Amino acid sequence: MDLNGLYCKKAIEFFGEINKIPRGSGNEKGVSDFLVSFAKDRDLEVIQDEAMNVLIRKPASPGCEGKSPVIIQGHMDMVCEKKAGKVHDFLKDPIDLIFEGDFIRADETTLGADDGIAVAMAMAVLDSDNLVHPPIEVLITTDEEVGMFGARAFDTDLLRGRILLNIDSEVEGVFTAGCAGGARAAVSLPVNFKAPEGGLSFKLSVTGLKGGHSGVDINKERANANKLLARALKHIKSRTPIEAAEVFGGSKDNAIPRDARAVITASDKIALEKAVYTLNNELSAEYSATDSGVKVVLEASPMPEAVFAGESLDRVIDALLLIPCGIINMSGSIPGLPETSNNIGSVRTEGDKVIIVCALRSAVETRKEFVKSVIDSAARLAGGEAEFKGDYPAWEFKDESVIRPLIAETYEKLYGKKAVVDIIHAGLECGLLGGKCPDLDMISMGPDIMDIHSPDERLSISSTERTYKLLTEILKTLAEG
């Protein structure tokens, strides 16, 4: 696509550059080093800490040296998801940008606009020599998608600014001023194995779901493949004897899983097919509005060497059915806002254990702790145990703010539309950074990005243009004000 004439040309070009570097969570050294080199090539002050976070400082434009610094913040890692059958190694393969009309997408993988476009916009600001701006600090963190570990490790004493512009929102014109807190839960279930009793072997798959972000899309009532796999196994097992060798589903705790599978054995193929047929009819009717493509598929599979023994399969099914999934509480004070939720993001068979990983969120600390206790109880009842980590606090809305009214006024002045200031259910690093640096005045913004955390992710070019213009206009206003 010809980017000439676009105000955000450099931002999109930089987005393409960083997408050449694999940057899944936990694999960010390459992109972190790239940002350090980028800063050094421009004689900018740069700090790279042990967590691979990068802080870059750019002096104010001429005449604005006395103004207070402004922080631009985002994260360098991305969620790595791909469609079934897509050959792509996220550890070494680049992600090419595909331009379709107003949108940029990838080839059957996540695009990484969450949050690569924030990195790209920040790079464009740092690279420009004709913007009016106060002193700028660009903070790009690591491991946001798996527990915000970069922000957790970052020393906020390094920050000189007290206004922070987070670019990690996905709806243009909606500016976030608060978010839920959360945690990760890993449920470990011991399983025993035995030789299969014979019969036929099949791969049982739940597929065709939309998936999505476990915070942004949790209120859309989309089906969770891991939950449906447990339902399918329970449904089939109640109608004909089966054994199971393994269960797998999803790959990221903060992505609503689109696919899940189990290897099963059965003697009565007709009864098995009838049970799957009945279940497909039920699910098609239940999810016609939210996941019309849902399917339970039965395919012939090689006979496994071992299957779950005794009550192991029942314990796995029970745990998946008992662990809450989806919205648990809606906000009592903000209409339409989810308050507390849990997402069963991944299930995998590892040796003699089945591991179930969840992402739970809540704007209310006590309810978050209660959901932890529910998950712990479900794990113990199923003969396993739960471990919790990556706990992060909610970002509480502040009554007093300089940046919030300024950004709303600027957006309306530029585009003639009322800005929406909102609190969201998804987690943002603002909660952690604000918890360590309470006097930060923060707002989160971003261009339109659809279907994040899924292979259908796409970024609006026109919205990126407007958002980048808004960012530079805010910097100019803060420099001249």
ZAZA-616283 format. One record per residue (C-alpha): x, y, z. Coordinates in steps of 0.05 Angstrom, whole numbers, padded with zeros to 5 digits, always signed. Example, Ala and Ser with C-alpha at 12.3 -4.5 7.8 and 13.67 -1.06 7.14 Angstrom:
REM ZAZA-616283
+00246-00090+00156+00273-00021+00143
END
This chain:
REM ZAZA-616283
+00000+00000+00000+00023+00071-00016+00030+00106+00052+00051+00172+00022+00007+00229+00046-00011+00195+00111+00006+00233+00174+00019+00166+00209+00064+00140+00153+00124+00131+00198+00083+00097+00252+00057+00045+00203+00127+00035+00174+00156+00025+00244+00099-00024+00259+00122-00065+00199+00193-00063+00223+00179-00089+00293+00133-00143+00264+00195-00171+00230+00220-00189+00299+00187-00246+00338+00159-00216+00402+00113-00264+00436+00111-00257+00511+00175-00284+00541+00212-00276+00475+00223-00201+00474+00299-00194+00477+00304-00184+00402+00253-00128+00399+00279-00097+00463+00350-00095+00435+00322-00066+00370+00290-00008+00410+00356+00005+00446+00392+00008+00379+00338+00053+00351+00348+00102+00409+00424+00101+00405+00423+00113+00330+00386+00178+00345+00430+00198+00403+00373+00190+00452+00382+00171+00525+00360+00099+00535+00355+00051+00594+00344-00024+00586+00331-00059+00652+00339-00133+00672+00267-00147+00652+00282-00120+00582+00237-00059+00593+00262+00000+00552+00258+00073+00574+00277+00125+00521+00283+00200+00535+00277+00254+00482+00292+00327+00499+00237+00379+00489+00230+00415+00423+00262+00484+00421+00228+00533+00468+00193+00479+00509+00251+00458+00553+00219+00482+00617+00156+00440+00610+00143+00378+00651+00160+00312+00616+00104+00269+00587+00107+00193+00588+00083+00152+00527+00074+00080+00548+00058+00013+00516+00083-00059+00515+00126-00095+00464+00099-00166+00471+00041-00196+00434-00007-00254+00439+00013-00309+00391-00048-00345+00362-00058-00377+00294-00113-00413+00257-00114-00489+00258-00069-00516+00203-00030-00451+00195+00045-00463+00192+00079-00407+00230+00134-00409+00282+00124-00349+00328+00195-00359+00355+00228-00343+00289+00179-00324+00234+00162-00251+00219+00091-00226+00214+00078-00193+00147+00028-00136+00142-00029-00149+00094-00067-00086+00072-00141-00093+00055-00177-00027+00044-00176+00010+00110-00148-00049+00149-00082-00083+00164-00083-00157+00182-00036-00216+00185-00039-00282+00148-00081-00326+00194-00044-00305+00256-00051-00250+00307-00026-00184+00280+00005-00157+00343-00026-00088+00337-00040-00100+00410+00007-00069+00428+00056-00060+00371+00020+00001+00344+00035+00037+00410+00109+00021+00402+00106+00045+00330+00072+00111+00347+00122+00124+00403+00179+00109+00354+00149+00158+00304+00147+00213+00357+00219+00198+00377+00242+00198+00305+00208+00262+00284+00245+00328+00282+00186+00374+00267+00138+00361+00325+00125+00410+00381+00129+00373+00447+00153+00376+00519+00208+00329+00544+00185+00258+00527+00196+00192+00562+00176+00130+00524+00167+00068+00567+00158+00002+00530+00148-00057+00577+00153-00133+00570+00109-00192+00586+00045-00151+00592+00002-00205+00562+00022-00259+00612+00020-00222+00678+00048-00152+00667+00115-00175+00693+00153-00120+00658+00113-00065+00691+00117-00103+00756+00193-00103+00753+00202-00032+00727+00232+00019+00774+00182+00077+00771+00233+00122+00806+00265+00128+00737+00204+00166+00711+00208+00242+00713+00140+00256+00682+00075+00254+00719+00027+00252+00659+00024+00184+00626-00007+00169+00559-00019+00094+00554-00032+00070+00483-00063+00003+00497-00137+00013+00483-00173-00013+00422-00232+00034+00409-00218+00103+00380-00251+00159+00419-00260+00117+00481-00210+00138+00533-00198+00092+00592-00189+00121+00661-00194+00057+00703-00191-00018+00695-00200-00084+00731-00146-00120+00769-00133-00193+00760-00091-00256+00770-00071-00321+00736-00093-00389+00764-00060-00455+00746-00100-00517+00768-00059-00581+00768-00097-00647+00766-00060-00713+00776-00081-00768+00727-00065-00842+00724-00057-00882+00660-00071-00954+00637-00072-00992+00571-00134-00979+00529-00188-01033+00531-00193-01035+00455-00247-01011+00408-00237-00953+00362-00197-00889+00372-00221-00818+00353-00200-00746+00359-00258-00707+00388-00252-00633+00371-00291-00570+00390-00277-00520+00335-00306-00461+00295-00310-00412+00354-00295-00338+00349-00252-00332+00411-00226-00263+00429-00197-00223+00487-00217-00249+00555-00227-00178+00581-00253-00140+00520-00298-00195+00492-00319-00231+00555-00387-00196+00555-00404-00221+00485-00424-00290+00511-00376-00325+00464-00367-00399+00475-00305-00425+00510-00276-00486+00474-00247-00516+00537-00314-00511+00573-00350-00542+00513-00299-00598+00509-00315-00617+00581-00389-00613+00566-00379-00657+00504-00341-00710+00543-00394-00710+00598-00450-00714+00546-00418-00771+00508-00396-00809+00570-00467-00810+00597-00491-00844+00533-00436-00893+00516-00372-00917+00551-00309-00879+00529-00237-00872+00552-00193-00811+00540-00119-00808+00528-00107-00733+00530-00141-00665+00530-00116-00600+00500-00148-00532+00488-00127-00460+00478-00058-00433+00488-00063-00366+00524-00099-00354+00590-00122-00285+00567-00151-00308+00500-00219-00341+00497-00201-00409+00467-00228-00424+00398-00208-00497+00394-00201-00556+00441-00192-00631+00431-00187-00698+00465-00166-00767+00441-00219-00817+00460-00233-00891+00451-00301-00925+00445-00330-00992+00425-00398-00968+00400-00385-00922+00341-00459-00913+00325-00476-00891+00396-00416-00845+00396-00436-00812+00330-00507-00805+00354-00485-00770+00418-00441-00722+00378-00498-00708+00329-00545-00691+00386-00494-00646+00419-00481-00609+00354-00555-00593+00348-00557-00567+00420-00496-00523+00412-00517-00496+00344-00583-00473+00375-00551-00445+00438-00496-00406+00403-00530-00386+00339-00523-00312+00356-00452-00312+00384-00415-00372+00354-00454-00396+00294-00394-00436+00269-00388-00480+00330-00378-00554+00314-00360-00618+00351-00321-00661+00302-00305-00735+00308-00246-00761+00267-00210-00829+00265-00145-00827+00303-00088-00876+00318-00100-00919+00380-00063-00887+00439-00013-00927+00479-00047-00907+00545-00112-00876+00569-00134-00843+00634-00145-00895+00687-00197-00900+00743-00232-00834+00758-00179-00790+00724-00224-00771+00666-00282-00755+00713-00237-00710+00754-00215-00671+00693-00287-00663+00668-00311-00643+00738-00256-00590+00746-00270-00559+00678-00345-00557+00692-00338-00531+00764-00288-00475+00750-00328-00413+00735-00320-00386+00664-00346-00321+00634-00378-00263+00670-00389-00275+00744-00413-00206+00766-00434-00144+00728-00418-00076+00757-00473-00049+00803-00454+00023+00790-00434+00026+00716-00487-00003+00669-00461-00055+00621-00391-00061+00652-00368-00131+00673-00341-00128+00743-00315-00199+00755-00299-00255+00706-00257-00317+00695-00231-00347+00630-00208-00419+00625-00155-00401+00574-00115-00466+00565-00117-00539+00582-00060-00587+00568-00038-00657+00587+00033-00657+00614+00060-00724+00636+00018-00749+00693-00020-00683+00702-00073-00642+00667-00060-00567+00675-00117-00517+00670-00096-00444+00666-00145-00386+00678-00144-00311+00675-00190-00280+00727-00207-00206+00731-00245-00161+00778-00252-00088+00794-00267-00107+00866-00209-00137+00905-00253-00178+00952-00290-00210+00894-00225-00227+00860-00203-00263+00923-00270-00298+00927-00262-00325+00856-00193-00350+00875-00225-00389+00932-00278-00418+00885-00224-00442+00837-00184-00470+00895-00246-00508+00919-00261-00535+00850-00189-00559+00844-00189-00594+00911-00257-00627+00898-00227-00655+00834-00166-00681+00871-00118-00627+00848-00090-00561+00872-00091-00489+00849-00033-00440+00846-00043-00365+00836+00008-00316+00809+00014-00252+00769-00034-00215+00814-00042-00143+00792-00084-00087+00822-00143-00049+00792-00131+00020+00765-00179+00063+00805-00214+00123+00773-00189+00190+00800-00235+00249+00808-00180+00299+00793-00142+00297+00728-00107+00345+00681-00099+00299+00622-00170+00270+00621-00208+00334+00604-00152+00358+00559-00154+00296+00516-00230+00298+00512-00230+00371+00490-00175+00359+00439-00210+00299+00408-00275+00337+00401-00238+00398+00372-00202+00355+00320-00258+00309+00299-00324+00340+00322-00342+00280+00363-00353+00273+00438-00300+00232+00473-00323+00176+00518-00285+00167+00583-00294+00096+00608-00272+00043+00657-00258-00025+00626-00256-00097+00648-00190-00113+00612-00127-00104+00652-00078-00048+00637-00008-00034+00663-00033+00033+00690-00057-00004+00753+00012-00030+00769+00049+00034+00749-00001+00077+00787+00004+00032+00848+00079+00044+00851+00074+00117+00832+00008+00143+00859+00015+00214+00833+00014+00193+00760-00042+00225+00720-00059+00172+00668-00105+00160+00609-00107+00103+00559-00122+00112+00485-00113+00076+00419-00139+00065+00349-00193+00016+00328-00166-00055+00332-00216-00110+00321-00214-00182+00346-00149-00176+00385-00117-00239+00413-00146-00278+00353-00122-00292+00282-00177-00245+00257-00143-00185+00289-00141-00123+00245-00121-00051+00252-00157+00008+00221-00110+00053+00182-00155+00114+00183-00165+00106+00258-00089+00101+00267-00082+00165+00227-00131+00202+00273-00102+00172+00337-00031+00191+00319-00054+00261+00302-00088+00265+00369-00025+00241+00405+00018+00294+00372-00034+00349+00383-00037+00331+00457+00039+00336+00461+00037+00403+00427-00017+00429+00475+00022+00406+00536+00085+00439+00508+00052+00506+00493+00005+00508+00552
END
